[in-house]
Amino acid sequence: VVVSEDRLGNTSRATDAARRIEAIARAEGETTLLVFALNALAEFAEAEDAPKARAYALEALQTASQAGDVFGEVRARQVLARFDLSAGRFREAERSTA
């Protein structure tokens, strides 16, 4: 639902869905699902609130790393690197992927 809504240009609906997923994941202790939701929220928030977007991505990275979720960690690093590249922070982007 999250991905399809975003691809259809319904970022608001995608964000709402990601927030619901985040709440469920936190309540149930589902770290993989939480990392997915945080990465999605980071991407959706980027245009409107860059600091909040970065905070979501950093939480996703930390959560994924602690849980051993390699895919989630890689995705969070990609999101952070893209944020840095968009802002012209090339060294930080390179560090995000290391």
C-alpha positions as a Python dict, from the first residue, in 0.01 Angstrom:
ca = {
    (1, 'V'): (0, 0, 0),
    (2, 'V'): (275, 245, 98),
    (3, 'V'): (475, 200, -220),
    (4, 'S'): (177, 193, -455),
    (5, 'E'): (25, 508, -303),
    (6, 'D'): (356, 691, -336),
    (7, 'R'): (400, 580, -697),
    (8, 'L'): (51, 708, -772),
    (9, 'G'): (149, 1046, -631),
    (10, 'N'): (-57, 1004, -314),
    (11, 'T'): (225, 1091, -77),
    (12, 'S'): (-15, 1198, 196),
    (13, 'R'): (-192, 859, 190),
    (14, 'A'): (141, 680, 170),
    (15, 'T'): (267, 875, 471),
    (16, 'D'): (-48, 793, 668),
    (17, 'A'): (-7, 424, 586),
    (18, 'A'): (360, 431, 687),
    (19, 'R'): (267, 597, 1018),
    (20, 'R'): (11, 324, 1087),
    (21, 'I'): (271, 59, 1005),
    (22, 'E'): (521, 233, 1234),
    (23, 'A'): (271, 232, 1523),
    (24, 'I'): (186, -135, 1474),
    (25, 'A'): (553, -232, 1442),
    (26, 'R'): (645, -47, 1762),
    (27, 'A'): (352, -200, 1951),
    (28, 'E'): (435, -552, 1833),
    (29, 'G'): (814, -523, 1853),
    (30, 'E'): (851, -599, 1482),
    (31, 'T'): (1187, -441, 1403),
    (32, 'T'): (1199, -531, 1033),
    (33, 'L'): (859, -374, 977),
    (34, 'L'): (960, -72, 1186),
    (35, 'V'): (1273, -19, 976),
    (36, 'F'): (1064, -39, 658),
    (37, 'A'): (820, 222, 792),
    (38, 'L'): (1096, 455, 914),
    (39, 'N'): (1276, 444, 581),
    (40, 'A'): (949, 518, 401),
    (41, 'L'): (869, 805, 637),
    (42, 'A'): (1218, 945, 584),
    (43, 'E'): (1169, 954, 209),
    (44, 'F'): (821, 1106, 233),
    (45, 'A'): (933, 1375, 479),
    (46, 'E'): (1242, 1484, 285),
    (47, 'A'): (1078, 1761, 81),
    (48, 'E'): (889, 1919, 371),
    (49, 'D'): (1107, 1859, 677),
    (50, 'A'): (1466, 1756, 606),
    (51, 'P'): (1572, 1730, 974),
    (52, 'K'): (1276, 1506, 1053),
    (53, 'A'): (1348, 1296, 744),
    (54, 'R'): (1709, 1253, 853),
    (55, 'A'): (1596, 1157, 1205),
    (56, 'Y'): (1370, 885, 1063),
    (57, 'A'): (1653, 750, 849),
    (58, 'L'): (1900, 754, 1138),
    (59, 'E'): (1653, 570, 1360),
    (60, 'A'): (1599, 317, 1081),
    (61, 'L'): (1975, 269, 1051),
    (62, 'Q'): (2023, 226, 1426),
    (63, 'T'): (1726, -10, 1461),
    (64, 'A'): (1831, -220, 1162),
    (65, 'S'): (2191, -240, 1282),
    (66, 'Q'): (2087, -351, 1631),
    (67, 'A'): (1847, -611, 1490),
    (68, 'G'): (2091, -749, 1233),
    (69, 'D'): (1858, -642, 952),
    (70, 'V'): (2114, -606, 674),
    (71, 'F'): (1861, -513, 407),
    (72, 'G'): (1708, -243, 629),
    (73, 'E'): (2051, -110, 717),
    (74, 'V'): (2153, -88, 351),
    (75, 'R'): (1827, 86, 265),
    (76, 'A'): (1871, 340, 546),
    (77, 'R'): (2227, 410, 429),
    (78, 'Q'): (2098, 463, 75),
    (79, 'V'): (1834, 707, 199),
    (80, 'L'): (2089, 901, 403),
    (81, 'A'): (2336, 909, 114),
    (82, 'R'): (2067, 1040, -121),
    (83, 'F'): (1979, 1315, 128),
    (84, 'D'): (2345, 1413, 149),
    (85, 'L'): (2391, 1408, -228),
    (86, 'S'): (2083, 1625, -276),
    (87, 'A'): (2225, 1876, -29),
    (88, 'G'): (2567, 1876, -195),
    (89, 'R'): (2732, 1703, 103),
    (90, 'F'): (2941, 1464, -102),
    (91, 'R'): (3181, 1350, 171),
    (92, 'E'): (2891, 1275, 405),
    (93, 'A'): (2719, 1080, 128),
    (94, 'E'): (3028, 869, 83),
    (95, 'R'): (3046, 805, 461),
    (96, 'S'): (2676, 711, 469),
    (97, 'T'): (2744, 418, 241),
    (98, 'A'): (3052, 291, 425),
}
